[in-house]
Amino acid sequence: MTEEPVDHEVPPSQCPRCFAYLDRAGETDSKVRAPGPGDISICLHCGAILMFDDDMKLVYAPDEKITIEAYALSLLYYKPIVRVWVDGDGKVH
């Protein structure tokens, strides 16, 4: 019998890469516990590798905290962020 995925409510935060509103975190291992400060998370909107800071806000994870498993999982969700703007003369940049 397979176990149902477990997700946890976390304090609302925005992804620093794509600015998506994030308020849930899922389990990736057999330990069923809510995430805590220093835990790694992946933005399912853009694939950014994030970490919960001491206030449980999402920030970019420092390189030394990124595992190969987190990197591989982030590739499943990675989406390029393209920003286009028009300046005062009407040209697209």
KOLGU-4560 file (N, C-alpha, C; in nm, 3 decimals, padded with zeros to 5 digits):
<recs>
<n_xx: 00.084 n_yy: -00.118 n_zz: 00.000 ca_xx: 00.000 ca_yy: 00.000 ca_zz: 00.000 c_xx: 00.089 c_yy: 00.125 c_zz: 00.000 mol: A seq: 1 type: MET>
<n_xx: 00.061 n_yy: 00.218 n_zz: -00.089 ca_xx: 00.141 ca_yy: 00.340 ca_zz: -00.095 c_xx: 00.081 c_yy: 00.445 c_zz: -00.003 mol: A seq: 2 type: THR>
<n_xx: 00.169 n_yy: 00.524 n_zz: 00.053 ca_xx: 00.124 ca_yy: 00.630 ca_zz: 00.141 c_xx: 00.084 c_yy: 00.752 c_zz: 00.062 mol: A seq: 3 type: GLU>
<n_xx: -00.016 n_yy: 00.823 n_zz: 00.110 ca_xx: -00.058 ca_yy: 00.948 ca_zz: 00.048 c_xx: 00.047 c_yy: 01.055 c_zz: 00.076 mol: A seq: 4 type: GLU>
<n_xx: 00.074 n_yy: 01.142 n_zz: -00.021 ca_xx: 00.166 ca_yy: 01.254 ca_zz: 00.006 c_xx: 00.112 c_yy: 01.341 c_zz: 00.118 mol: A seq: 5 type: PRO>
<n_xx: 00.202 n_yy: 01.395 n_zz: 00.195 ca_xx: 00.164 ca_yy: 01.482 ca_zz: 00.306 c_xx: 00.213 c_yy: 01.622 c_zz: 00.275 mol: A seq: 6 type: VAL>
<n_xx: 00.127 n_yy: 01.720 n_zz: 00.295 ca_xx: 00.175 ca_yy: 01.858 ca_zz: 00.284 c_xx: 00.140 c_yy: 01.933 c_zz: 00.411 mol: A seq: 7 type: ASP>
<n_xx: 00.214 n_yy: 02.040 n_zz: 00.433 ca_xx: 00.203 ca_yy: 02.118 ca_zz: 00.556 c_xx: 00.181 c_yy: 02.264 c_zz: 00.522 mol: A seq: 8 type: HIS>
<n_xx: 00.098 n_yy: 02.329 n_zz: 00.602 ca_xx: 00.086 ca_yy: 02.474 ca_zz: 00.589 c_xx: 00.211 c_yy: 02.538 c_zz: 00.645 mol: A seq: 9 type: GLU>
<n_xx: 00.260 n_yy: 02.639 n_zz: 00.575 ca_xx: 00.375 ca_yy: 02.716 ca_zz: 00.621 c_xx: 00.337 c_yy: 02.863 c_zz: 00.613 mol: A seq: 10 type: VAL>
<n_xx: 00.406 n_yy: 02.950 n_zz: 00.686 ca_xx: 00.375 ca_yy: 03.093 ca_zz: 00.675 c_xx: 00.384 c_yy: 03.139 c_zz: 00.530 mol: A seq: 11 type: PRO>
<n_xx: 00.289 n_yy: 03.219 n_zz: 00.483 ca_xx: 00.293 ca_yy: 03.266 ca_zz: 00.344 c_xx: 00.424 c_yy: 03.339 c_zz: 00.313 mol: A seq: 12 type: PRO>
<n_xx: 00.475 n_yy: 03.312 n_zz: 00.196 ca_xx: 00.600 ca_yy: 03.371 ca_zz: 00.151 c_xx: 00.595 c_yy: 03.380 c_zz: 00.000 mol: A seq: 13 type: SER>
<n_xx: 00.685 n_yy: 03.458 n_zz: -00.058 ca_xx: 00.696 ca_yy: 03.466 ca_zz: -00.203 c_xx: 00.827 c_yy: 03.405 c_zz: -00.246 mol: A seq: 14 type: GLN>
<n_xx: 00.823 n_yy: 03.336 n_zz: -00.360 ca_xx: 00.947 ca_yy: 03.285 ca_zz: -00.418 c_xx: 01.029 c_yy: 03.407 c_zz: -00.460 mol: A seq: 15 type: CYS>
<n_xx: 01.156 n_yy: 03.414 n_zz: -00.420 ca_xx: 01.238 ca_yy: 03.529 ca_zz: -00.459 c_xx: 01.273 c_yy: 03.530 c_zz: -00.608 mol: A seq: 16 type: PRO>
<n_xx: 01.249 n_yy: 03.419 n_zz: -00.679 ca_xx: 01.280 ca_yy: 03.413 ca_zz: -00.822 c_xx: 01.161 c_yy: 03.451 c_zz: -00.907 mol: A seq: 17 type: ARG>
<n_xx: 01.044 n_yy: 03.387 n_zz: -00.883 ca_xx: 00.928 ca_yy: 03.410 ca_zz: -00.971 c_xx: 00.816 c_yy: 03.485 c_zz: -00.900 mol: A seq: 18 type: CYS>
<n_xx: 00.832 n_yy: 03.511 n_zz: -00.771 ca_xx: 00.736 ca_yy: 03.586 ca_zz: -00.690 c_xx: 00.603 c_yy: 03.514 c_zz: -00.671 mol: A seq: 19 type: PHE>
<n_xx: 00.601 n_yy: 03.382 n_zz: -00.692 ca_xx: 00.479 ca_yy: 03.304 ca_zz: -00.668 c_xx: 00.449 c_yy: 03.304 c_zz: -00.519 mol: A seq: 20 type: ALA>
<n_xx: 00.320 n_yy: 03.304 n_zz: -00.485 ca_xx: 00.274 ca_yy: 03.296 ca_zz: -00.347 c_xx: 00.282 c_yy: 03.151 c_zz: -00.303 mol: A seq: 21 type: TYR>
<n_xx: 00.353 n_yy: 03.123 n_zz: -00.197 ca_xx: 00.373 ca_yy: 02.987 ca_zz: -00.148 c_xx: 00.329 c_yy: 02.978 c_zz: -00.003 mol: A seq: 22 type: LEU>
<n_xx: 00.244 n_yy: 02.881 n_zz: 00.026 ca_xx: 00.197 ca_yy: 02.864 ca_zz: 00.164 c_xx: 00.184 c_yy: 02.718 c_zz: 00.206 mol: A seq: 23 type: ASP>
<n_xx: 00.243 n_yy: 02.626 n_zz: 00.128 ca_xx: 00.239 ca_yy: 02.484 ca_zz: 00.160 c_xx: 00.375 c_yy: 02.423 c_zz: 00.129 mol: A seq: 24 type: ARG>
<n_xx: 00.408 n_yy: 02.317 n_zz: 00.200 ca_xx: 00.532 ca_yy: 02.243 ca_zz: 00.175 c_xx: 00.501 c_yy: 02.095 c_zz: 00.181 mol: A seq: 25 type: ALA>
<n_xx: 00.553 n_yy: 02.019 n_zz: 00.086 ca_xx: 00.528 ca_yy: 01.875 ca_zz: 00.081 c_xx: 00.646 c_yy: 01.797 c_zz: 00.135 mol: A seq: 26 type: GLY>
<n_xx: 00.621 n_yy: 01.670 n_zz: 00.160 ca_xx: 00.723 ca_yy: 01.578 ca_zz: 00.211 c_xx: 00.801 c_yy: 01.516 c_zz: 00.096 mol: A seq: 27 type: GLU>
<n_xx: 00.929 n_yy: 01.496 n_zz: 00.114 ca_xx: 01.009 ca_yy: 01.427 ca_zz: 00.014 c_xx: 01.076 c_yy: 01.302 c_zz: 00.070 mol: A seq: 28 type: THR>
<n_xx: 01.063 n_yy: 01.279 n_zz: 00.199 ca_xx: 01.123 ca_yy: 01.159 ca_zz: 00.257 c_xx: 01.023 c_yy: 01.092 c_zz: 00.349 mol: A seq: 29 type: ASP>
<n_xx: 01.067 n_yy: 00.989 n_zz: 00.415 ca_xx: 00.976 ca_yy: 00.911 ca_zz: 00.498 c_xx: 00.942 c_yy: 00.977 c_zz: 00.631 mol: A seq: 30 type: SER>
<n_xx: 01.018 n_yy: 01.079 n_zz: 00.670 ca_xx: 00.988 ca_yy: 01.149 ca_zz: 00.795 c_xx: 00.872 c_yy: 01.245 c_zz: 00.772 mol: A seq: 31 type: LYS>
<n_xx: 00.765 n_yy: 01.225 n_zz: 00.842 ca_xx: 00.649 ca_yy: 01.313 ca_zz: 00.826 c_xx: 00.658 c_yy: 01.420 c_zz: 00.933 mol: A seq: 32 type: VAL>
<n_xx: 00.709 n_yy: 01.535 n_zz: 00.892 ca_xx: 00.721 ca_yy: 01.648 ca_zz: 00.984 c_xx: 00.712 c_yy: 01.776 c_zz: 00.903 mol: A seq: 33 type: ARG>
<n_xx: 00.669 n_yy: 01.878 n_zz: 00.968 ca_xx: 00.662 ca_yy: 02.009 ca_zz: 00.902 c_xx: 00.805 c_yy: 02.061 c_zz: 00.884 mol: A seq: 34 type: ALA>
<n_xx: 00.827 n_yy: 02.142 n_zz: 00.780 ca_xx: 00.961 ca_yy: 02.197 ca_zz: 00.761 c_xx: 00.996 c_yy: 02.296 c_zz: 00.872 mol: A seq: 35 type: PRO>
<n_xx: 01.125 n_yy: 02.314 n_zz: 00.891 ca_xx: 01.174 ca_yy: 02.409 ca_zz: 00.990 c_xx: 01.281 c_yy: 02.497 c_zz: 00.930 mol: A seq: 36 type: GLY>
<n_xx: 01.330 n_yy: 02.595 n_zz: 01.007 ca_xx: 01.437 ca_yy: 02.681 ca_zz: 00.958 c_xx: 01.556 c_yy: 02.598 c_zz: 00.910 mol: A seq: 37 type: PRO>
<n_xx: 01.610 n_yy: 02.637 n_zz: 00.795 ca_xx: 01.725 ca_yy: 02.567 ca_zz: 00.738 c_xx: 01.688 c_yy: 02.455 c_zz: 00.643 mol: A seq: 38 type: GLY>
<n_xx: 01.560 n_yy: 02.416 n_zz: 00.639 ca_xx: 01.518 ca_yy: 02.311 ca_zz: 00.547 c_xx: 01.509 c_yy: 02.365 c_zz: 00.405 mol: A seq: 39 type: ASP>
<n_xx: 01.536 n_yy: 02.277 n_zz: 00.310 ca_xx: 01.534 ca_yy: 02.312 ca_zz: 00.168 c_xx: 01.395 c_yy: 02.289 c_zz: 00.111 mol: A seq: 40 type: ILE>
<n_xx: 01.357 n_yy: 02.373 n_zz: 00.016 ca_xx: 01.229 ca_yy: 02.359 ca_zz: -00.054 c_xx: 01.251 c_yy: 02.395 c_zz: -00.200 mol: A seq: 41 type: SER>
<n_xx: 01.164 n_yy: 02.344 n_zz: -00.286 ca_xx: 01.170 ca_yy: 02.373 ca_zz: -00.429 c_xx: 01.042 c_yy: 02.447 c_zz: -00.466 mol: A seq: 42 type: ILE>
<n_xx: 01.054 n_yy: 02.558 n_zz: -00.537 ca_xx: 00.936 ca_yy: 02.628 ca_zz: -00.586 c_xx: 00.878 c_yy: 02.546 c_zz: -00.702 mol: A seq: 43 type: CYS>
<n_xx: 00.754 n_yy: 02.503 n_zz: -00.690 ca_xx: 00.691 ca_yy: 02.423 ca_zz: -00.794 c_xx: 00.646 c_yy: 02.508 c_zz: -00.912 mol: A seq: 44 type: LEU>
<n_xx: 00.656 n_yy: 02.640 n_zz: -00.899 ca_xx: 00.620 ca_yy: 02.728 ca_zz: -01.010 c_xx: 00.738 c_yy: 02.751 c_zz: -01.104 mol: A seq: 45 type: HIS>
<n_xx: 00.860 n_yy: 02.759 n_zz: -01.048 ca_xx: 00.975 ca_yy: 02.791 ca_zz: -01.134 c_xx: 01.095 c_yy: 02.700 c_zz: -01.113 mol: A seq: 46 type: CYS>
<n_xx: 01.096 n_yy: 02.619 n_zz: -01.008 ca_xx: 01.207 ca_yy: 02.528 ca_zz: -00.984 c_xx: 01.320 c_yy: 02.585 c_zz: -00.901 mol: A seq: 47 type: GLY>
<n_xx: 01.304 n_yy: 02.705 n_zz: -00.846 ca_xx: 01.410 ca_yy: 02.764 ca_zz: -00.765 c_xx: 01.435 c_yy: 02.678 c_zz: -00.640 mol: A seq: 48 type: ALA>
<n_xx: 01.563 n_yy: 02.664 n_zz: -00.604 ca_xx: 01.599 ca_yy: 02.592 ca_zz: -00.482 c_xx: 01.604 c_yy: 02.694 c_zz: -00.370 mol: A seq: 49 type: ILE>
<n_xx: 01.516 n_yy: 02.675 n_zz: -00.273 ca_xx: 01.497 ca_yy: 02.772 ca_zz: -00.166 c_xx: 01.524 c_yy: 02.709 c_zz: -00.031 mol: A seq: 50 type: LEU>
<n_xx: 01.530 n_yy: 02.794 n_zz: 00.070 ca_xx: 01.551 ca_yy: 02.748 ca_zz: 00.207 c_xx: 01.462 c_yy: 02.832 c_zz: 00.299 mol: A seq: 51 type: MET>
<n_xx: 01.410 n_yy: 02.770 n_zz: 00.403 ca_xx: 01.334 ca_yy: 02.844 ca_zz: 00.503 c_xx: 01.434 c_yy: 02.914 c_zz: 00.596 mol: A seq: 52 type: PHE>
<n_xx: 01.417 n_yy: 03.046 n_zz: 00.612 ca_xx: 01.506 ca_yy: 03.119 ca_zz: 00.704 c_xx: 01.452 c_yy: 03.107 c_zz: 00.846 mol: A seq: 53 type: ASP>
<n_xx: 01.510 n_yy: 03.179 n_zz: 00.941 ca_xx: 01.470 ca_yy: 03.168 ca_zz: 01.081 c_xx: 01.325 c_yy: 03.212 c_zz: 01.105 mol: A seq: 54 type: ASP>
<n_xx: 01.271 n_yy: 03.297 n_zz: 01.017 ca_xx: 01.132 ca_yy: 03.341 ca_zz: 01.028 c_xx: 01.039 c_yy: 03.259 c_zz: 00.939 mol: A seq: 55 type: ASP>
<n_xx: 01.091 n_yy: 03.149 n_zz: 00.884 ca_xx: 01.015 ca_yy: 03.059 ca_zz: 00.795 c_xx: 00.974 c_yy: 03.126 c_zz: 00.665 mol: A seq: 56 type: MET>
<n_xx: 01.049 n_yy: 03.227 n_zz: 00.623 ca_xx: 01.031 ca_yy: 03.287 ca_zz: 00.491 c_xx: 01.126 c_yy: 03.216 c_zz: 00.395 mol: A seq: 57 type: LYS>
<n_xx: 01.087 n_yy: 03.209 n_zz: 00.269 ca_xx: 01.171 ca_yy: 03.143 ca_zz: 00.169 c_xx: 01.274 c_yy: 03.238 c_zz: 00.112 mol: A seq: 58 type: LEU>
<n_xx: 01.398 n_yy: 03.193 n_zz: 00.112 ca_xx: 01.510 ca_yy: 03.268 ca_zz: 00.056 c_xx: 01.588 c_yy: 03.173 c_zz: -00.035 mol: A seq: 59 type: VAL>
<n_xx: 01.675 n_yy: 03.227 n_zz: -00.120 ca_xx: 01.759 ca_yy: 03.139 ca_zz: -00.201 c_xx: 01.846 c_yy: 03.054 c_zz: -00.109 mol: A seq: 60 type: TYR>
<n_xx: 01.858 n_yy: 02.926 n_zz: -00.140 ca_xx: 01.942 ca_yy: 02.837 ca_zz: -00.061 c_xx: 02.088 c_yy: 02.863 c_zz: -00.094 mol: A seq: 61 type: ALA>
<n_xx: 02.174 n_yy: 02.871 n_zz: 00.007 ca_xx: 02.317 ca_yy: 02.887 ca_zz: -00.021 c_xx: 02.372 c_yy: 02.760 c_zz: -00.087 mol: A seq: 62 type: PRO>
<n_xx: 02.472 n_yy: 02.775 n_zz: -00.170 ca_xx: 02.529 ca_yy: 02.663 ca_zz: -00.245 c_xx: 02.564 c_yy: 02.544 c_zz: -00.156 mol: A seq: 63 type: ASP>
<n_xx: 02.618 n_yy: 02.571 n_zz: -00.038 ca_xx: 02.664 ca_yy: 02.460 ca_zz: 00.048 c_xx: 02.547 c_yy: 02.377 c_zz: 00.104 mol: A seq: 64 type: GLU>
<n_xx: 02.425 n_yy: 02.427 n_zz: 00.096 ca_xx: 02.308 ca_yy: 02.352 ca_zz: 00.145 c_xx: 02.239 c_yy: 02.273 c_zz: 00.034 mol: A seq: 65 type: LYS>
<n_xx: 02.275 n_yy: 02.296 n_zz: -00.092 ca_xx: 02.206 ca_yy: 02.232 ca_zz: -00.204 c_xx: 02.263 c_yy: 02.093 c_zz: -00.227 mol: A seq: 66 type: ILE>
<n_xx: 02.177 n_yy: 01.994 n_zz: -00.216 ca_xx: 02.217 ca_yy: 01.855 ca_zz: -00.240 c_xx: 02.189 c_yy: 01.819 c_zz: -00.386 mol: A seq: 67 type: THR>
<n_xx: 02.247 n_yy: 01.710 n_zz: -00.431 ca_xx: 02.222 ca_yy: 01.664 ca_zz: -00.567 c_xx: 02.075 c_yy: 01.629 c_zz: -00.586 mol: A seq: 68 type: ILE>
<n_xx: 02.011 n_yy: 01.578 n_zz: -00.480 ca_xx: 01.870 ca_yy: 01.544 ca_zz: -00.488 c_xx: 01.785 c_yy: 01.669 c_zz: -00.508 mol: A seq: 69 type: GLU>
<n_xx: 01.818 n_yy: 01.776 n_zz: -00.436 ca_xx: 01.744 ca_yy: 01.902 ca_zz: -00.451 c_xx: 01.765 c_yy: 01.959 c_zz: -00.590 mol: A seq: 70 type: ALA>
<n_xx: 01.887 n_yy: 01.952 n_zz: -00.639 ca_xx: 01.917 ca_yy: 02.003 ca_zz: -00.773 c_xx: 01.838 c_yy: 01.924 c_zz: -00.879 mol: A seq: 71 type: TYR>
<n_xx: 01.838 n_yy: 01.791 n_zz: -00.868 ca_xx: 01.767 ca_yy: 01.708 ca_zz: -00.965 c_xx: 01.616 c_yy: 01.737 c_zz: -00.961 mol: A seq: 72 type: ALA>
<n_xx: 01.561 n_yy: 01.751 n_zz: -00.842 ca_xx: 01.419 ca_yy: 01.782 ca_zz: -00.830 c_xx: 01.387 c_yy: 01.919 c_zz: -00.888 mol: A seq: 73 type: LEU>
<n_xx: 01.475 n_yy: 02.014 n_zz: -00.869 ca_xx: 01.451 ca_yy: 02.150 ca_zz: -00.921 c_xx: 01.444 c_yy: 02.148 c_zz: -01.074 mol: A seq: 74 type: SER>
<n_xx: 01.519 n_yy: 02.058 n_zz: -01.137 ca_xx: 01.518 ca_yy: 02.051 ca_zz: -01.283 c_xx: 01.382 c_yy: 02.007 c_zz: -01.337 mol: A seq: 75 type: LEU>
<n_xx: 01.307 n_yy: 01.931 n_zz: -01.258 ca_xx: 01.173 ca_yy: 01.888 ca_zz: -01.300 c_xx: 01.078 c_yy: 02.006 c_zz: -01.313 mol: A seq: 76 type: LEU>
<n_xx: 01.101 n_yy: 02.109 n_zz: -01.233 ca_xx: 01.009 ca_yy: 02.222 ca_zz: -01.227 c_xx: 01.067 c_yy: 02.351 c_zz: -01.286 mol: A seq: 77 type: TYR>
<n_xx: 01.192 n_yy: 02.346 n_zz: -01.332 ca_xx: 01.258 ca_yy: 02.469 ca_zz: -01.378 c_xx: 01.185 c_yy: 02.531 c_zz: -01.496 mol: A seq: 78 type: TYR>
<n_xx: 01.161 n_yy: 02.659 n_zz: -01.487 ca_xx: 01.104 ca_yy: 02.736 ca_zz: -01.596 c_xx: 01.183 c_yy: 02.866 c_zz: -01.607 mol: A seq: 79 type: LYS>
<n_xx: 01.224 n_yy: 02.900 n_zz: -01.727 ca_xx: 01.295 ca_yy: 03.028 ca_zz: -01.742 c_xx: 01.201 c_yy: 03.144 c_zz: -01.712 mol: A seq: 80 type: PRO>
<n_xx: 01.253 n_yy: 03.244 n_zz: -01.649 ca_xx: 01.176 ca_yy: 03.364 ca_zz: -01.618 c_xx: 01.215 c_yy: 03.469 c_zz: -01.722 mol: A seq: 81 type: ILE>
<n_xx: 01.119 n_yy: 03.511 n_zz: -01.799 ca_xx: 01.143 ca_yy: 03.611 ca_zz: -01.903 c_xx: 01.066 c_yy: 03.736 c_zz: -01.866 mol: A seq: 82 type: VAL>
<n_xx: 01.136 n_yy: 03.845 n_zz: -01.856 ca_xx: 01.071 ca_yy: 03.973 ca_zz: -01.823 c_xx: 01.093 c_yy: 04.067 c_zz: -01.940 mol: A seq: 83 type: ARG>
<n_xx: 00.987 n_yy: 04.124 n_zz: -01.986 ca_xx: 00.991 ca_yy: 04.218 ca_zz: -02.097 c_xx: 00.937 c_yy: 04.351 c_zz: -02.046 mol: A seq: 84 type: VAL>
<n_xx: 01.000 n_yy: 04.458 n_zz: -02.084 ca_xx: 00.949 ca_yy: 04.588 ca_zz: -02.046 c_xx: 00.959 c_yy: 04.682 c_zz: -02.165 mol: A seq: 85 type: TRP>
<n_xx: 00.880 n_yy: 04.783 n_zz: -02.160 ca_xx: 00.879 ca_yy: 04.885 ca_zz: -02.265 c_xx: 00.922 c_yy: 05.015 c_zz: -02.200 mol: A seq: 86 type: VAL>
<n_xx: 01.022 n_yy: 05.080 n_zz: -02.260 ca_xx: 01.065 ca_yy: 05.207 ca_zz: -02.201 c_xx: 00.983 c_yy: 05.321 c_zz: -02.259 mol: A seq: 87 type: ASP>
<n_xx: 01.018 n_yy: 05.440 n_zz: -02.225 ca_xx: 00.942 ca_yy: 05.558 ca_zz: -02.265 c_xx: 00.928 c_yy: 05.580 c_zz: -02.415 mol: A seq: 88 type: GLY>
<n_xx: 01.022 n_yy: 05.526 n_zz: -02.493 ca_xx: 01.013 ca_yy: 05.546 ca_zz: -02.638 c_xx: 00.935 c_yy: 05.435 c_zz: -02.708 mol: A seq: 89 type: ASP>
<n_xx: 00.876 n_yy: 05.342 n_zz: -02.630 ca_xx: 00.793 ca_yy: 05.237 ca_zz: -02.687 c_xx: 00.869 c_yy: 05.117 c_zz: -02.738 mol: A seq: 90 type: GLY>
<n_xx: 01.002 n_yy: 05.111 n_zz: -02.717 ca_xx: 01.081 ca_yy: 04.996 ca_zz: -02.762 c_xx: 01.078 c_yy: 04.886 c_zz: -02.656 mol: A seq: 91 type: LYS>
<n_xx: 01.065 n_yy: 04.763 n_zz: -02.703 ca_xx: 01.065 ca_yy: 04.648 ca_zz: -02.613 c_xx: 01.209 c_yy: 04.609 c_zz: -02.584 mol: A seq: 92 type: VAL>
<n_xx: 01.238 n_yy: 04.581 n_zz: -02.458 ca_xx: 01.372 ca_yy: 04.540 ca_zz: -02.415 c_xx: 01.370 c_yy: 04.398 c_zz: -02.364 mol: A seq: 93 type: HIS>
</recs>
